[in-house]
Amino acid sequence: MNQKLIAVVGPTASGKTALAISIAGRLSSEYSFEAVNADSRQVYRLMDIGTAKPTEEERGALKHHLLDVVNLDEPFSLATWLEKANEALESIWARGALPIVVGGTGQYVWALLEGWRVPRVPPRDDLRSELEAKPPEELLEELRQIDPEAHALIQPRNVRRIVRALEVYYVTGKPFSHWRTREAPRFEWVALGISIERDELYRRIDARVDGMMEAGFLDEVRSLRDRGYDCDLPSMSSIGYREMCIYLDGAVTLPNAMYRTKVGTHRLARHQMAWFKPSDRRIKWVKDVDEAVARVSEFLGNEEQ
């Protein structure tokens, strides 16, 4: 029999971690659960407040894997995440527990669930330097001509991912999207999506940014710079970190940096929703914990709890 896996997906601030913890708690009499992080920023050490990383209390309620696994100045790719995620899954199943994959990085989630084959192409500094010297709009057009599918999926502002897609093409001779071929899954899975209206999502995002600032986000960014982590690092290009860096450089006011963070996070949420569309039949959409528990119970072969 195949192993089983639950995924909780959706845009940032939709409540994925809280839902995963609630599912684990409600079904704890029958099953043991452990979470696997599928957020491309929460893998970095020291980036805690600005990535809304699960708190110590939340980690105590549900064991989490793939948090704090890489330094800010170290490369981290989809291929690396898949390797580590599969290792975590095997260890969870070996303990007789069930994994809950939690995160809003759609590329990570679907690559795992659909068995994508991802090229292990190490970074080529010479090629990257050549590509990064070009204007972003030229890179975007180059990608559109080479790989329309990847062009449609990558945010135009995400120059790092555009460069990576071009790098893979020039090293392998095949488009980045070509590598999204799939292998037969070795596990059964159900993906739960959190149904939330856009206005409510934006309200939560704005409240989260305000809460991050109250929790010391600016001091976190200042501390990272003091440790020698340059704001030009790919990890530090994350929404919020980039804006706080701009403020610390004196280019904008703090209210403006906060406003930019909120607007940028709204934009990120829209991009994430393109990966997790309401019309996607692969996803079971739920509005509350009761619906989620019922879906999981059905998937696991139990009567509704």
C-alpha positions in Angstrom: 0.0 0.0 0.0 1.2 3.5 -0.8 2.1 5.8 2.0 -0.2 8.8 2.6 0.4 12.5 2.7 -1.8 15.5 3.4 -1.0 19.0 2.0 -2.4 22.3 3.3 -2.0 25.0 0.7 -3.1 28.5 -0.1 -1.8 32.1 -0.1 0.2 33.7 2.6 -1.7 34.7 5.7 -4.6 32.4 4.9 -4.1 30.3 8.1 -2.3 27.2 6.8 -0.2 26.5 9.9 -3.2 27.0 12.2 -5.3 24.7 10.1 -2.6 22.0 10.1 -2.2 22.2 13.9 -6.0 22.0 14.3 -6.2 18.9 12.1 -3.4 17.2 14.0 -5.1 18.0 17.3 -8.5 16.9 16.3 -7.3 13.5 15.0 -4.6 12.9 17.6 -6.4 10.0 19.2 -6.0 8.0 16.0 -2.9 9.4 14.3 0.4 11.1 14.9 1.2 14.0 12.5 4.3 15.9 11.6 4.6 19.0 9.4 6.9 19.5 6.4 7.5 23.2 5.5 6.9 24.1 1.9 7.7 27.8 2.2 10.7 28.9 0.2 11.7 31.6 2.8 11.1 29.7 6.0 14.0 27.4 5.1 16.5 30.2 6.0 18.0 30.5 9.4 17.5 33.8 11.3 14.7 35.0 9.0 11.9 34.5 11.6 9.6 37.4 12.0 9.5 38.5 8.4 8.7 35.1 7.1 6.0 34.5 9.7 7.8 31.3 10.7 5.9 29.0 13.0 6.4 30.0 16.7 7.9 27.8 19.3 4.5 27.2 20.7 3.2 26.1 17.2 6.2 23.9 16.8 5.5 22.4 20.1 1.9 21.6 19.1 3.1 20.1 15.8 6.6 19.0 14.9 7.9 20.8 11.9 10.6 19.8 9.4 12.6 21.9 6.9 12.6 25.1 8.9 16.0 26.8 9.5 18.0 24.4 7.2 20.2 26.8 5.3 22.2 30.1 5.9 21.1 33.2 4.2 24.2 33.3 2.0 23.9 29.7 0.8 22.1 28.6 -2.4 18.9 26.8 -2.1 16.9 25.4 -5.0 13.7 23.5 -5.8 15.9 20.4 -6.3 17.5 20.9 -2.9 14.1 21.3 -1.2 12.7 18.1 -3.0 15.7 16.1 -1.8 15.3 17.3 1.8 11.5 17.0 1.7 11.6 13.4 0.5 14.1 12.6 3.3 11.8 14.1 5.9 8.8 12.1 4.5 10.6 8.8 4.7 11.6 9.5 8.3 8.1 10.5 9.3 6.6 7.4 7.7 9.3 5.2 9.3 8.0 6.5 12.7 4.4 5.5 11.8 3.4 9.1 11.6 1.6 11.0 8.8 3.1 14.1 7.1 1.3 17.3 6.6 3.0 19.4 3.9 2.3 23.1 4.8 3.2 26.0 2.6 2.3 28.5 -0.1 5.2 28.0 -2.5 3.3 26.4 -5.3 6.3 25.2 -7.2 7.5 23.2 -4.2 4.1 21.7 -3.4 3.2 20.5 -6.9 6.8 19.3 -7.7 6.5 17.0 -4.7 2.9 15.9 -5.2 3.2 15.3 -8.9 6.7 13.8 -8.9 8.4 16.4 -11.1 11.9 15.6 -12.3 14.0 18.6 -11.5 17.4 19.3 -13.1 20.3 19.4 -10.6 22.1 22.2 -12.4 24.7 23.8 -10.1 24.8 27.6 -10.3 27.1 28.9 -13.0 28.5 32.2 -11.8 29.9 33.2 -15.2 26.6 32.6 -16.9 24.6 34.2 -14.2 26.7 37.3 -14.3 26.2 37.6 -18.0 22.4 37.2 -17.6 22.1 39.5 -14.6 23.9 42.3 -16.6 20.9 42.4 -19.0 17.8 44.6 -18.3 15.0 42.7 -16.6 12.6 43.3 -19.4 15.1 41.8 -21.9 15.5 38.7 -19.7 11.7 38.3 -19.5 11.4 38.5 -23.3 14.2 36.0 -23.7 12.4 33.6 -21.4 9.1 34.1 -23.3 10.7 33.1 -26.6 12.6 30.2 -25.1 10.0 28.8 -22.7 6.5 30.3 -22.8 5.3 28.0 -20.1 7.9 29.0 -17.6 7.3 32.7 -18.6 3.6 32.3 -17.7 4.4 30.9 -14.3 7.2 33.2 -13.1 6.5 36.6 -11.7 7.9 39.3 -14.0 9.6 41.0 -10.9 11.2 37.8 -9.9 14.5 38.3 -11.7 16.3 35.6 -9.7 13.9 32.9 -10.9 14.0 34.2 -14.5 17.8 34.0 -14.5 17.6 30.5 -13.0 15.2 29.3 -15.8 17.5 30.7 -18.5 20.5 29.2 -16.8 18.9 25.8 -16.8 18.1 26.2 -20.5 21.6 27.2 -21.5 23.3 24.5 -19.5 21.0 21.6 -20.4 19.8 22.7 -23.9 16.2 22.1 -22.8 13.6 24.6 -21.5 13.0 24.8 -17.7 9.5 23.6 -18.2 10.7 20.5 -20.0 12.1 19.3 -16.6 8.6 19.3 -15.2 8.0 15.8 -16.5 6.4 13.6 -13.8 7.1 10.2 -12.3 4.4 7.9 -10.8 3.8 9.0 -7.2 4.9 6.6 -4.5 2.3 7.9 -2.1 -1.3 8.9 -2.0 -2.1 12.5 -1.2 -4.9 14.9 -0.6 -4.5 18.7 -0.9 -6.6 21.0 1.2 -7.0 24.6 0.1 -8.2 27.3 2.4 -11.1 29.2 0.9 -10.9 32.9 1.7 -12.2 36.0 0.1 -9.6 38.4 -1.3 -10.6 41.4 0.8 -10.4 39.3 4.0 -7.0 37.9 2.9 -5.7 41.5 2.3 -7.0 42.5 5.7 -5.1 39.6 7.3 -1.9 40.5 5.4 -2.0 44.1 6.5 -2.6 43.1 10.1 0.2 40.6 9.9 2.7 43.3 8.6 1.6 45.6 11.5 2.1 42.7 13.9 5.5 41.9 12.5 6.7 45.5 13.0 5.4 45.4 16.6 7.3 42.1 17.1 10.6 43.7 16.1 10.9 43.0 12.4 13.0 46.1 11.7 15.4 45.0 14.4 15.6 41.6 12.8 16.6 43.1 9.5 19.1 45.4 11.1 20.6 42.5 13.0 21.0 40.5 9.8 22.9 43.4 8.2 25.1 43.7 11.2 25.9 40.0 10.9 27.2 40.7 7.3 24.3 39.5 5.3 24.0 41.9 2.4 20.6 43.1 1.2 21.6 42.0 -2.3 21.5 38.4 -1.3 18.6 36.4 -3.0 17.3 35.4 0.4 17.2 39.1 1.5 15.1 40.0 -1.6 12.1 38.5 0.2 9.2 40.9 0.5 9.5 42.9 3.7 13.3 42.4 4.0 13.9 44.3 0.8 11.7 47.1 1.9 13.2 47.4 5.4 16.6 47.5 3.8 15.5 50.4 1.6 14.3 52.2 4.7 17.6 51.5 6.6 19.5 53.0 3.7 17.5 56.2 4.1 15.7 56.0 0.7 12.1 55.9 2.1 10.2 56.6 5.3 9.2 53.7 7.6 5.5 54.2 6.9 6.3 54.0 3.2 8.4 50.8 3.7 5.5 49.2 5.6 3.1 50.3 2.8 5.3 48.8 0.2 5.6 45.6 2.2 1.8 45.3 2.4 1.3 45.9 -1.3 4.1 43.5 -2.3 2.6 40.8 -0.1 -0.8 41.4 -1.8 0.9 40.8 -5.1 2.6 37.7 -3.8 -0.7 36.3 -2.6 -2.2 36.8 -6.1 0.7 35.0 -7.6 0.3 32.1 -5.1 -3.4 31.9 -5.9 -2.4 31.4 -9.5 -0.7 28.1 -8.3 -3.8 27.2 -6.2 -6.8 28.2 -8.3 -10.3 27.7 -6.9 -11.2 25.9 -10.1 -8.3 23.4 -9.6 -9.9 20.0 -9.0 -6.8 18.6 -7.5 -7.5 20.7 -4.4 -10.3 20.1 -1.9 -11.4 23.6 -0.8 -12.4 24.0 2.9 -13.8 26.9 4.8 -13.2 25.8 8.4 -11.6 23.1 10.6 -14.6 20.9 10.6 -14.6 20.6 6.8 -10.9 20.0 6.8 -11.1 17.2 9.4 -13.9 15.6 7.4 -11.8 15.6 4.3 -8.8 14.2 6.0 -10.9 11.5 7.7 -12.4 10.5 4.4 -9.0 10.3 2.8 -7.6 8.2 5.6 -10.6 5.8 5.4 -12.3 6.7 8.7 -15.7 7.9 9.5 -16.0 11.6 10.0 -14.7 12.7 13.3 
